[in-house]
Amino acid sequence: MTKGSDLETRVAKLEKEIAILMKNHKTSGKNKTYKKGKHSSAKTKKKRKVNEFFKMMIVAKKAGKPSFVYKGNTYKGTKHPRLGMVYKKA
């Protein structure tokens, strides 16, 4: 009957190994897919400078001005329900 006790110890040992493997599998997360090339992360992303036209447009939009002049061109605004003001070259 020693074979029965050996079998029980082997089963207990295997159950422990399975539990460890299942625990590691759950913590590893989803299947990861990798693409070739460099990965861009949100942490290292740099903001670009705002265009001069957009700087002037934002100032006019916040002030609620009906028009503004940029490089000799006049831009007239129309009210927009979602965007506030939309400016077009006059």
Secondary structure, 3 states (H helix, E strand, C coil): CHHHHHHHHHHHHHHHHHHHHHHHHHHCCCCCCCCCCCCCCCCCCCCCCCCHHHHHHHHHHHHCCCEEEECCEEEEEEEECCCEEEEEEC
